[in-house]
Amino acid sequence: LETLRTLRRRGKTLLFVSHSTEAVREMCDRACLFDHGRLLYDGGVDETLARYANLITAGHASAHPVTAGPV
């Protein structure tokens, strides 16, 4: 993660894929939510994670549980 932080500070664009809400909040200014390769939402991190949590709550088959563990 430190390498990613360094690249981010240098203004580089990164594609960061994770199911860790903490890591996404720390690393991202914007987030996208996909389901089976289909873009469901592209926007702010908080709104994207709220939509992700709604998928989990709804028991969406392809959604993974929200974790705070390692990336």
CORGINOR-V270759 format. One record per helix or strand of 3 or more residues. SS is the DSSP state (2 for helix, 1 for strand). FROM is the first residue (numbers start at 1). TO is the last residue. If there is no record, write none. Layout:
<<SS,FROM,TO> <SS,FROM,TO>>
//
This chain:
<<2,2,9> <2,21,27> <1,31,35> <1,38,43> <2,45,57>>
//
